[in-house]
Amino acid sequence: MAAEVTKQDIIAGLSALGLRRGDGVIVHSSLSSFGRVAGGANTVIEALTELLTDEGTLLMPSFNHGRAFRDGGIYDVSATPTSNGRIPDTFWRLPGVYRSMNPTHPFAAWGKNAERYISCHHLVDSMGEGSPLGRLWEDGGYCVLLGVGYRSNTFHHFVETHTGAPCLSKRGEVYPVRFADGHVEKVHTWGWREKTCPINDAPHYAPLMEACHCQTRIGDAMVTLYSLREGYEIIAKCLREGIIGIPPCSACPIRPRKCEWTV
C-alpha cells in the first residue's frame, strides 16, 4: 500500500517545481489523484498557503457551471457548492477566502491580492481583462495543475476571451445572484459556445506546453507548473493560426449558444 502523502511532501514537490513565497497562482486539482493524503483537502490547501504565505495569492475555481440554476435555483455566494472538486469546494468555505459574484464561474481567492482579484468580477468579462484570471496574468502569475491535465486548464478561456474568440459572448447571459448581505440581483456572465472547441477543449495545444512547463510527481499525482505569460503565447498562437489541421478561430463556425438566460 502506498504511503500517505503529507503536507511536507506537497510543499517539497511544489518547491522543487519553483513555486515560491509571494507568488500568485491559480490551482486546478484532483484530491483522489494523489492516492491517500493525510488530512485530505485541508492538507493540500495548508501546503499551498504555507508555501506562498500571505505575501502571495492563491486562486481556485469555484464554478457551478450553471447547475445552480436548474429547477429555478440561484447562485448564493455563501452556499452554492462548486463542481470543481473537493479541494476548491473546501477552499472557498474557509475563513479569509473571498469568493466572486459571477453567477456560473466564480473564483475563490486567498492572500495578498485576493480581494482585488475577486471584488469586481461580476462587473467585468467572466474570463477577460479585469477578471481574477486576467489580473493574475497581468501580475505575472502561475498555474498549477495538481493531478489534472490541460483539459482542466481554465486559463485557456482567458486566452480565448482576450484574443476575441467568436464562440464566446463576453456578457451574453444573465442570472439571479444572492449576495452575502442577502439581496438578490441579476448579474451578467459569458455565453458559452454551442459546441466544444477543437483546440482548447480537447486540448490539442497541450503537447506544446512542454516548452514552458515543469512537472513532478507528488504521491500518485502528476503536478504541472507553468507561467501564465508563457502559456498565453502558446495558446494564443494556436487560436490565431490553427493547429494540426484545425482551423484558427477566424475560420471556425462555432458560435455562442442560445438558451433561456441569453440576452
Backbone torsions as a table, in degrees:
resi	resn	phi	psi	omega
1	MET	NA	133.0	-177.8
2	ALA	-66.3	147.7	179.2
3	ALA	-68.7	151.1	175.7
4	GLU	-65.2	143.1	173.5
5	VAL	-82.4	131.9	-178.6
6	THR	-106.4	170.1	176.6
7	LYS	-59.4	-41.0	-179.8
8	GLN	-66.7	-33.1	175.1
9	ASP	-61.0	-43.2	-178.3
10	ILE	-68.5	-44.3	178.2
11	ILE	-60.9	-43.8	-179.2
12	ALA	-64.1	-41.2	-179.6
13	GLY	-66.4	-44.3	179.5
14	LEU	-67.8	-36.6	176.8
15	SER	-64.1	-39.5	179.5
16	ALA	-63.5	-29.9	177.4
17	LEU	-75.3	-19.4	179.0
18	GLY	113.6	3.5	178.0
19	LEU	-72.2	135.7	-171.1
20	ARG	-133.3	163.6	172.2
21	ARG	-51.3	132.2	177.6
22	GLY	88.7	-6.3	179.0
23	ASP	-71.8	156.1	170.3
24	GLY	-107.3	136.0	-173.1
25	VAL	-150.6	139.7	169.3
26	ILE	-98.3	130.0	-176.1
27	VAL	-117.8	127.6	169.2
28	HIS	-112.8	141.7	-165.1
29	SER	-151.6	159.7	170.1
30	SER	-137.7	113.0	-179.3
31	LEU	-63.1	-41.6	-176.8
32	SER	-66.0	-21.7	-177.2
33	SER	-65.3	-24.1	-178.7
34	PHE	-73.1	-20.1	-165.6
35	GLY	96.4	-123.0	176.8
36	ARG	-104.8	128.4	177.5
37	VAL	-112.7	121.7	177.9
38	ALA	-64.2	115.8	-178.9
39	GLY	92.4	-4.6	173.1
40	GLY	65.6	-145.2	-174.3
41	ALA	-59.5	-37.5	-179.2
42	ASN	-61.3	-34.4	178.7
43	THR	-65.2	-42.7	179.2
44	VAL	-62.4	-44.8	-179.7
45	ILE	-64.3	-43.7	179.1
46	GLU	-62.0	-39.6	177.9
47	ALA	-60.4	-44.4	-178.9
48	LEU	-66.2	-46.5	-177.1
49	THR	-70.1	-35.1	178.1
50	GLU	-69.0	-35.9	178.7
51	LEU	-71.0	-46.0	-177.9
52	LEU	-73.6	-33.8	-170.3
53	THR	62.7	174.1	-179.2
54	ASP	-74.9	2.8	170.3
55	GLU	-82.4	-15.5	177.8
56	GLY	-102.1	-176.8	180.0
57	THR	-136.4	128.6	178.5
58	LEU	-110.8	123.6	-177.7
59	LEU	-120.4	136.7	175.1
60	MET	-137.6	151.8	172.2
61	PRO	-71.4	145.2	170.5
62	SER	-135.1	49.1	-173.6
63	PHE	-72.4	152.7	167.5
64	ASN	-113.9	-6.5	176.7
65	HIS	53.3	30.9	178.1
66	GLY	88.0	-6.1	-179.1
67	ARG	-62.9	-29.0	-178.4
68	ALA	-61.5	-19.7	-171.9
69	PHE	-104.1	1.3	175.5
70	ARG	-69.1	142.6	-179.8
71	ASP	57.7	38.0	173.8
72	GLY	76.4	22.5	-178.6
73	GLY	-77.3	-172.5	-175.4
74	ILE	-148.7	153.1	172.4
75	TYR	-86.3	118.7	177.1
76	ASP	-112.3	114.4	-174.7
77	VAL	-58.2	-25.9	-176.3
78	SER	-95.7	-3.9	-172.5
79	ALA	-138.7	-28.4	-173.0
80	THR	-69.2	121.7	179.2
81	PRO	-70.5	162.5	174.2
82	THR	-99.3	150.6	176.3
83	SER	-97.6	18.5	-178.2
84	ASN	-94.1	2.6	175.8
85	GLY	115.1	173.6	-172.8
86	ARG	-64.3	-40.9	-175.9
87	ILE	-64.9	-54.5	178.3
88	PRO	-65.6	-30.7	179.6
89	ASP	-71.4	-26.1	172.3
90	THR	-77.2	-41.6	-174.7
91	PHE	-60.4	-49.0	-172.4
92	TRP	-66.9	-19.8	-178.6
93	ARG	-86.0	-7.4	-173.8
94	LEU	-78.7	150.3	174.6
95	PRO	-58.8	140.7	178.1
96	GLY	85.1	-0.1	178.5
97	VAL	-101.8	130.5	177.7
98	TYR	-96.3	143.2	177.9
99	ARG	-125.4	135.4	-174.8
100	SER	-82.2	169.4	-172.5
101	MET	-103.0	13.6	174.8
102	ASN	-63.9	131.8	-172.2
103	PRO	-62.6	-39.6	-173.5
104	THR	-110.6	-26.7	-174.6
105	HIS	-132.3	57.1	177.0
106	PRO	-73.7	148.8	173.3
107	PHE	-107.9	158.8	173.1
108	ALA	-120.3	143.6	-175.8
109	ALA	-145.5	149.5	178.2
110	TRP	-137.1	146.6	173.4
111	GLY	111.5	-162.3	-169.9
112	LYS	-55.1	-47.0	-174.7
113	ASN	-104.7	13.7	-172.5
114	ALA	-57.8	-52.0	-176.9
115	GLU	-65.3	-39.3	179.2
116	ARG	-63.7	-38.6	-179.7
117	TYR	-69.5	-35.0	-167.8
118	ILE	-94.5	-34.4	-162.2
119	SER	-60.5	-33.4	-175.7
120	CYS	-109.8	16.1	-174.1
121	HIS	-59.6	-35.1	-177.9
122	HIS	-74.3	-7.2	-178.4
123	LEU	-104.4	-4.4	-176.1
124	VAL	-126.6	177.9	177.5
125	ASP	-60.2	139.4	-174.0
126	SER	-54.2	-42.0	-178.1
127	MET	-125.9	17.7	-175.5
128	GLY	-100.6	-160.4	177.0
129	GLU	-62.1	138.6	-177.3
130	GLY	88.4	-15.2	175.1
131	SER	-75.0	165.9	176.4
132	PRO	-54.2	-43.2	178.0
133	LEU	-66.1	-40.1	179.3
134	GLY	-62.4	-42.1	179.5
135	ARG	-68.0	-39.4	178.1
136	LEU	-63.3	-41.2	177.0
137	TRP	-62.3	-45.8	179.0
138	GLU	-59.7	-33.9	-177.8
139	ASP	-85.2	5.1	178.6
140	GLY	74.9	36.0	-176.5
141	GLY	-78.9	-176.3	-175.1
142	TYR	-127.8	166.0	170.5
143	CYS	-121.3	136.8	172.0
144	VAL	-118.4	127.9	174.9
145	LEU	-106.6	105.4	-176.3
146	LEU	-94.4	92.6	176.8
147	GLY	76.0	12.8	175.6
148	VAL	-127.5	162.2	-180.0
149	GLY	-100.9	-168.6	-175.8
150	TYR	-71.0	-11.9	173.3
151	ARG	-61.3	-29.5	179.6
152	SER	-90.2	4.6	-172.1
153	ASN	-78.8	89.8	-177.7
154	THR	-56.9	-27.5	-175.6
155	PHE	-59.2	-27.9	179.6
156	HIS	-65.6	-20.0	174.8
157	HIS	-73.2	-32.2	172.8
158	PHE	-63.1	-43.0	-178.9
159	VAL	-63.0	-42.3	177.0
160	GLU	-57.7	-48.3	-178.1
161	THR	-65.0	-45.2	-174.9
162	HIS	-66.8	-31.3	-179.9
163	THR	-92.4	0.9	174.9
164	GLY	78.4	35.6	178.0
165	ALA	-56.9	126.6	-174.1
166	PRO	-74.5	-4.0	-179.3
167	CYS	-84.1	-6.0	180.0
168	LEU	-120.7	137.9	170.7
169	SER	-103.2	124.8	-167.7
170	LYS	-60.2	-38.8	-179.9
171	ARG	-138.7	49.6	-168.1
172	GLY	-90.0	-3.1	179.5
173	GLU	-134.0	151.7	-177.0
174	VAL	-131.4	133.9	-176.9
175	TYR	-136.5	155.9	175.9
176	PRO	-78.7	138.6	-178.0
177	VAL	-131.0	133.5	173.2
178	ARG	-98.1	117.2	-179.1
179	PHE	-79.3	171.2	-175.4
180	ALA	-61.2	-29.5	179.7
181	ASP	-84.2	1.4	175.2
182	GLY	98.7	-16.3	-178.6
183	HIS	-76.4	153.6	-177.2
184	VAL	-117.2	136.1	172.6
185	GLU	-146.6	161.9	178.9
186	LYS	-87.8	136.0	-173.9
187	VAL	-129.6	138.3	177.6
188	HIS	-75.5	147.4	167.5
189	THR	-142.6	178.2	-178.2
190	TRP	-73.1	159.1	170.9
191	GLY	-96.8	122.8	-176.0
192	TRP	-74.3	161.0	-178.2
193	ARG	-77.3	156.2	-176.3
194	GLU	-75.6	-21.4	178.0
195	LYS	-139.0	166.7	-179.9
196	THR	-72.0	149.2	176.8
197	CYS	-78.6	124.2	-178.1
198	PRO	-70.3	-16.7	178.9
199	ILE	-92.6	-53.7	-172.6
200	ASN	-88.2	-38.2	-176.2
201	ASP	-74.7	-17.0	-179.3
202	ALA	-67.9	-50.5	-12.2
203	PRO	-98.4	123.6	-176.8
204	HIS	-74.9	-16.2	-179.8
205	TYR	-77.9	-12.7	-171.3
206	ALA	-52.6	-45.7	-179.5
207	PRO	-59.3	-29.6	-179.8
208	LEU	-70.5	-21.6	-179.4
209	MET	-71.0	-12.1	176.6
210	GLU	-60.2	-21.7	179.7
211	ALA	-70.9	-18.9	-175.6
212	CYS	-129.5	-2.8	-177.4
213	HIS	-105.5	162.4	172.5
214	CYS	-120.9	147.6	-178.9
215	GLN	-136.2	151.6	173.0
216	THR	-152.3	171.5	177.9
217	ARG	-114.3	132.0	174.2
218	ILE	-121.4	113.3	-170.0
219	GLY	61.5	-128.9	177.3
220	ASP	-92.6	-2.1	-173.2
221	ALA	-90.5	132.0	168.1
222	MET	-82.5	127.2	-176.0
223	VAL	-117.7	131.7	-175.0
224	THR	-121.9	136.6	175.5
225	LEU	-126.3	132.5	173.7
226	TYR	-146.2	156.4	176.1
227	SER	-79.1	131.7	179.5
228	LEU	-61.6	-38.0	-179.4
229	ARG	-64.7	-41.6	178.4
230	GLU	-71.2	-40.7	178.2
231	GLY	-63.2	-36.6	178.7
232	TYR	-56.8	-46.5	-176.3
233	GLU	-61.5	-39.6	-179.1
234	ILE	-69.1	-48.9	-177.4
235	ILE	-67.7	-42.4	-179.7
236	ALA	-61.8	-38.6	178.9
237	LYS	-62.0	-40.7	178.0
238	CYS	-64.1	-40.9	-179.6
239	LEU	-69.3	-33.9	-178.3
240	ARG	-80.8	-32.4	-172.2
241	GLU	-113.8	-13.7	-174.1
242	GLY	84.9	172.6	-177.0
243	ILE	-157.4	139.0	176.9
244	ILE	38.7	51.8	176.3
245	GLY	84.4	-1.5	178.0
246	ILE	-92.9	130.6	-176.5
247	PRO	-69.8	158.1	175.8
248	PRO	-70.3	170.2	180.0
249	CYS	-55.2	-36.9	-176.5
250	SER	-64.0	-20.9	-179.6
251	ALA	-112.2	7.9	-177.2
252	CYS	-90.4	134.2	-177.5
253	PRO	-84.8	-6.6	-176.2
254	ILE	-68.9	135.3	-178.0
255	ARG	-131.0	170.8	179.7
256	PRO	-61.9	147.1	178.5
257	ARG	-71.2	164.5	171.1
258	LYS	-117.4	128.4	-179.4
259	CYS	-146.9	-178.2	-175.9
260	GLU	-64.4	-17.1	-178.0
261	TRP	-97.7	-3.5	-177.0
262	THR	-68.9	138.8	176.1
263	VAL	-123.1	NA	NA
